[in-house]
Amino acid sequence: MRGRARPPAAPLPQRAGVDPVRVRLPVDPAAAWPTVRDHLLDRFAGAIGAARVDTMLADGRFVGADGGAVGADEPYTAGRYLWFHRDFAPEEPVPFPVGIVYRDERLLIADKPHFLATTPRGRHVTETLVARLRDGLGLPELQPAHRLDRLTAGLVLCVVRAADRGAYQTLFRDRLVRKEYEAVAPYDPEVTLPRTVHSRIVKERGVIAAREEPGPANSESRIELIGHRGGLGRYRLLPATGRTHQLRVHMNALGLPLANDPVYPVVEPDPERVDHGHPLQLLAKVLEFTDPVTGAAHRFESALRLSGWPDR
C-alpha cells in the first residue's frame, strides 16, 4: 500500500527558533465545512476563541504552501496544508546558559542547564534547548537525537542537519550509547552498593509520577556510591534502559530519593514550581558512542557540577 505523500516544506521561517504550526485539513467524507474559516473555527475556537481565529485570518497569519495568505472565505479543500505561527505565551526565563561541549558539521553536544526543557512542548516553547540553539547559532535544522528531562542537567546529543537524525537516534534505540549520570542523594550505610536494579516502570499519560509494579522488568540501572559526607552520598548512575524518570524511580525505591526532587518520594503540591536555587541533583555527565557516520569513538563529559556536592 502506498503511504501518504510527505507534506511540503514550510513556507514560513522559524520564529525564535520555533517552527510554524502545520495544519492538514482533514479528508473526511462526513465533514461539511464550506470554507477554510469554518474548519479553523471548529478546530481552534475552543482554545483561543473565535474572535482570535478571525483576527489571525484577517491579518494573513494562516498561509498555504505557496506562502500566500489564506482568505477566510476560501472553499474548504480536503488534504490541504496550512501553516501559522503560534502566539508565544510569556515564559519565565531560565537564567543559565547552554554550554557547547562539541560541534562539527553533523553533531552538536550541548550542556543543558537545569530547568530548561529539551524541545518545545506544552508551556515550554521558547525557553527550550532546541529553540535557544537554533535561534542563537542560526541552525534551523538542529534537532535532538534523544531527550533529557527538564529538571535534569547535562549532555544532549543534537544533530545539525535533520537528515542525520535517524542515524544517531538509532544509537539510543539500540542501546549503543553508554550514559553515565551523577547524583546527590541521602547516604544510607544499610543500602548495599554497587548494585544493578531491575524493575517494571509504568508511566501513565497525565500522571506526573512514574511507578513500579509487578511484572517483567523493562528497566535496568547500575548504581554506585562514589563518596559520602554529612549524611549525603554522591552516586554514579549507569542506565542500560531509558524509561521515563527511571533513575529517580530506582533511587527512590532504594530509599535514596534524589536531593531536591519535587516528585519522588512525594509529589509536591506544585511540582512545576521553579526554584532556581534548588535544582534536582541529577546530571547527565558522560556520553560514549561510536559515530555511525564516521566510525570514530566519542566520549563527551559535561562541564557542569552539582551544587549539592560542592568543593570537590
C-alpha positions as CSV (number, residue, x, y, z in Angstrom):
1,M,0.0,0.0,0.0
2,R,1.4,3.4,-1.0
3,G,1.9,5.7,2.0
4,R,0.6,9.3,2.3
5,A,2.9,11.8,0.4
6,R,5.3,13.8,2.5
7,P,3.9,17.3,3.3
8,P,5.5,20.2,1.5
9,A,8.2,22.3,3.2
10,A,7.0,25.0,5.5
11,P,6.7,28.3,3.6
12,L,7.3,30.3,6.9
13,P,10.7,30.7,8.6
14,Q,11.2,29.7,12.2
15,R,10.4,32.4,14.8
16,A,12.6,32.5,17.9
17,G,13.9,29.1,16.9
18,V,10.4,27.6,16.8
19,D,8.8,26.0,13.7
20,P,5.5,27.2,12.4
21,V,2.5,25.0,13.2
22,R,1.4,22.8,10.3
23,V,-2.3,22.0,9.8
24,R,-3.7,19.5,7.4
25,L,-7.3,19.9,6.5
26,P,-9.0,16.5,7.2
27,V,-10.0,14.2,4.4
28,D,-13.4,13.3,5.9
29,P,-16.3,12.3,3.7
30,A,-18.7,13.2,6.6
31,A,-17.3,16.7,7.0
32,A,-19.4,19.7,6.0
33,W,-17.1,22.7,6.2
34,P,-18.0,25.1,3.4
35,T,-14.9,27.3,3.9
36,V,-11.5,27.2,5.5
37,R,-12.7,29.6,8.2
38,D,-15.5,27.2,9.2
39,H,-13.0,24.4,9.8
40,L,-10.5,26.7,11.6
41,L,-13.2,27.8,13.9
42,D,-14.2,24.2,14.7
43,R,-10.6,23.3,15.3
44,F,-9.2,26.3,17.3
45,A,-12.0,28.5,18.6
46,G,-12.3,26.4,21.8
47,A,-8.7,27.0,22.6
48,I,-8.1,30.6,21.5
49,G,-11.6,31.9,20.8
50,A,-13.5,32.6,17.5
51,A,-12.5,36.3,17.6
52,R,-8.8,35.4,17.7
53,V,-9.2,33.0,14.7
54,D,-10.9,35.7,12.7
55,T,-8.2,38.2,13.6
56,M,-5.5,35.8,12.5
57,L,-7.3,35.2,9.2
58,A,-7.7,39.0,8.7
59,D,-4.0,39.6,9.4
60,G,-2.9,36.9,6.9
61,R,-1.5,34.7,9.7
62,F,-2.6,31.5,8.0
63,V,-0.7,30.7,4.8
64,G,-0.8,28.0,2.2
65,A,2.1,26.0,0.6
66,D,3.0,28.9,-1.6
67,G,3.3,31.3,1.3
68,G,0.3,33.3,0.4
69,A,-2.3,34.3,3.0
70,V,-5.4,32.2,3.2
71,G,-8.7,34.0,2.9
72,A,-11.5,33.3,5.3
73,D,-14.0,32.6,2.5
74,E,-11.8,30.2,0.5
75,P,-13.6,26.9,-0.1
76,Y,-12.6,24.0,2.1
77,T,-10.2,21.7,0.3
78,A,-9.6,18.3,1.9
79,G,-6.0,17.4,2.5
80,R,-4.7,20.9,2.0
81,Y,-1.8,22.1,4.2
82,L,-1.8,25.4,6.1
83,W,0.8,26.9,8.4
84,F,0.8,29.6,11.0
85,H,3.0,30.9,13.9
86,R,1.5,30.5,17.3
87,D,1.3,33.3,19.8
88,F,4.0,32.7,22.4
89,A,2.8,32.9,25.9
90,P,5.1,34.6,28.4
91,E,7.7,32.2,29.9
92,E,9.8,32.5,32.9
93,P,13.4,32.8,31.7
94,V,15.8,30.1,32.7
95,P,18.8,32.2,33.9
96,F,21.5,29.7,33.0
97,P,23.5,29.5,29.7
98,V,23.6,26.5,27.4
99,G,27.1,25.1,27.1
100,I,28.6,23.7,23.9
101,V,30.8,20.7,24.6
102,Y,31.5,19.8,21.0
103,R,30.4,20.8,17.5
104,D,31.2,19.7,13.9
105,E,29.3,19.7,10.6
106,R,26.9,16.9,11.9
107,L,26.9,16.9,15.7
108,L,26.4,19.4,18.5
109,I,26.8,18.2,22.1
110,A,25.0,20.6,24.3
111,D,25.4,21.0,28.1
112,K,21.8,21.7,29.1
113,P,21.2,23.6,32.4
114,H,18.7,22.5,35.0
115,F,15.1,23.7,34.3
116,L,15.4,24.1,30.6
117,A,13.2,21.7,28.6
118,T,14.8,20.0,25.6
119,T,12.1,20.5,23.0
120,P,9.2,23.0,22.5
121,R,6.2,21.4,24.1
122,G,3.2,22.5,26.2
123,R,4.0,25.7,28.2
124,H,7.8,25.4,27.5
125,V,8.3,26.7,23.9
126,T,10.9,29.5,23.5
127,E,12.7,28.6,26.8
128,T,13.9,25.3,25.5
129,L,17.3,23.9,24.4
130,V,16.3,23.5,20.8
131,A,14.8,27.0,20.4
132,R,17.8,28.6,22.0
133,L,20.4,26.8,19.9
134,R,18.5,27.2,16.6
135,D,18.0,30.9,17.2
136,G,21.3,31.7,18.8
137,L,23.5,29.7,16.4
138,G,21.5,30.1,13.2
139,L,20.9,26.3,12.9
140,P,17.3,26.0,11.8
141,E,17.5,22.2,11.2
142,L,19.0,21.4,14.6
143,Q,17.2,18.6,16.4
144,P,18.0,16.4,19.5
145,A,18.6,12.7,18.9
146,H,17.2,12.0,22.4
147,R,15.6,13.9,25.3
148,L,16.7,14.9,28.7
149,D,14.1,15.7,31.4
150,R,13.6,19.4,32.1
151,L,14.8,19.2,35.7
152,T,17.9,17.2,34.8
153,A,21.1,19.0,33.6
154,G,23.8,17.7,31.3
155,L,24.7,16.3,27.9
156,V,22.2,16.2,25.0
157,L,23.3,15.0,21.5
158,C,21.9,17.1,18.8
159,V,22.2,16.8,15.0
160,V,22.9,19.9,12.9
161,R,21.1,18.6,9.8
162,A,17.7,16.9,10.0
163,A,18.7,14.2,7.6
164,D,21.3,12.9,10.1
165,R,18.9,12.5,12.9
166,G,17.8,8.9,12.2
167,A,21.4,7.5,12.3
168,Y,22.0,9.0,15.8
169,Q,18.5,8.2,17.2
170,T,19.2,4.6,16.2
171,L,22.2,4.6,18.6
172,F,19.9,5.3,21.5
173,R,17.2,3.0,20.3
174,D,19.6,0.1,20.1
175,R,21.3,1.0,23.4
176,L,24.7,1.7,21.8
177,V,25.3,4.8,23.8
178,R,26.9,4.5,27.2
179,K,25.3,7.1,29.5
180,E,26.7,8.0,32.9
181,Y,24.9,10.2,35.4
182,E,25.9,11.7,38.7
183,A,23.5,12.3,41.5
184,V,23.4,13.6,45.1
185,A,21.0,11.8,47.5
186,P,20.9,10.7,51.1
187,Y,23.6,8.2,52.3
188,D,22.4,5.0,54.0
189,P,25.1,2.5,55.0
190,E,22.4,-0.2,55.1
191,V,21.9,0.1,51.4
192,T,24.5,-2.3,49.8
193,L,26.2,-0.8,46.7
194,P,27.1,-1.2,44.0
195,R,24.1,-3.0,42.7
196,T,22.1,-3.4,39.5
197,V,18.4,-2.6,39.8
198,H,15.8,-4.2,37.5
199,S,12.1,-3.4,37.7
200,R,8.9,-2.7,35.7
201,I,8.3,1.0,35.4
202,V,4.9,2.3,34.3
203,K,4.3,6.0,33.4
204,E,0.7,7.0,32.6
205,R,-0.1,9.9,30.5
206,G,-1.3,12.9,32.5
207,V,0.2,11.4,35.8
208,I,3.4,13.2,36.8
209,A,5.0,10.4,38.7
210,A,6.0,7.0,37.3
211,R,5.6,3.9,39.4
212,E,7.0,0.4,39.7
213,E,4.6,-2.5,39.5
214,P,4.9,-6.3,39.4
215,G,5.7,-7.9,36.0
216,P,8.6,-8.4,33.6
217,A,11.3,-5.9,34.1
218,N,11.6,-3.1,31.5
219,S,14.3,-1.0,33.1
220,E,17.8,-1.5,34.4
221,S,20.2,0.8,36.2
222,R,23.6,0.3,37.8
223,I,24.0,2.3,41.0
224,E,27.4,3.0,42.5
225,L,28.4,5.1,45.5
226,I,31.4,7.4,44.8
227,G,31.6,9.0,48.2
228,H,29.7,10.3,51.2
229,R,29.8,13.0,53.8
230,G,27.4,14.8,56.2
231,G,24.6,12.4,55.5
232,L,24.7,12.8,51.7
233,G,26.1,10.5,49.1
234,R,27.5,11.1,45.7
235,Y,26.4,8.5,43.2
236,R,27.3,7.2,39.7
237,L,24.2,6.0,37.9
238,L,24.5,3.9,34.7
239,P,21.2,3.3,33.0
240,A,21.0,0.5,30.5
241,T,17.5,1.4,29.5
242,G,15.7,4.8,29.2
243,R,12.3,4.7,30.9
244,T,10.8,8.0,31.9
245,H,12.1,9.1,35.4
246,Q,14.0,5.7,35.6
247,L,16.9,6.8,37.7
248,R,14.7,8.9,40.0
249,V,12.3,5.9,40.5
250,H,15.1,3.4,41.1
251,M,16.9,5.7,43.6
252,N,13.7,6.4,45.4
253,A,12.9,2.7,45.6
254,L,16.2,2.1,47.4
255,G,15.2,4.8,50.0
256,L,17.7,7.2,48.4
257,P,15.5,9.9,46.7
258,L,17.5,12.5,44.8
259,A,18.0,15.8,46.6
260,N,15.5,18.5,45.6
261,D,13.2,16.1,43.7
262,P,9.7,17.6,43.6
263,V,8.1,14.3,42.6
264,Y,9.8,11.4,44.5
265,P,9.0,10.2,47.1
266,V,6.1,12.6,47.3
267,V,4.6,14.8,44.6
268,E,4.8,18.4,45.8
269,P,1.6,20.5,45.7
270,D,3.1,22.4,42.7
271,P,5.8,20.2,41.2
272,E,6.2,22.7,38.3
273,R,7.1,25.5,40.6
274,V,10.6,26.7,39.8
275,D,13.2,27.4,42.5
276,H,16.4,28.0,40.6
277,G,18.4,27.9,43.8
278,H,17.5,24.3,44.5
279,P,17.8,22.2,41.3
280,L,17.3,18.5,41.1
281,Q,20.6,16.9,41.9
282,L,20.9,14.8,38.7
283,L,23.4,15.4,36.0
284,A,23.9,13.6,32.6
285,K,27.6,13.6,32.9
286,V,29.0,11.3,30.2
287,L,28.0,10.1,26.7
288,E,30.1,7.5,24.9
289,F,29.4,6.0,21.5
290,T,30.8,5.1,18.1
291,D,29.9,7.6,15.5
292,P,27.5,5.8,13.0
293,V,28.7,8.0,10.1
294,T,32.5,8.3,10.6
295,G,33.2,5.2,12.9
296,A,35.0,7.5,15.3
297,A,34.9,6.7,19.1
298,H,33.5,9.6,21.0
299,R,33.5,10.3,24.7
300,F,32.0,13.6,26.0
301,E,31.9,14.9,29.5
302,S,29.7,17.6,31.0
303,A,31.4,20.7,32.3
304,L,28.6,21.3,34.8
305,R,28.7,20.4,38.5
306,L,26.0,19.5,41.0
307,S,25.6,22.3,43.6
308,G,24.7,19.7,46.3
309,W,28.2,18.3,46.2
310,P,30.4,21.4,46.2
311,D,34.2,21.9,46.6
312,R,35.4,18.6,45.4
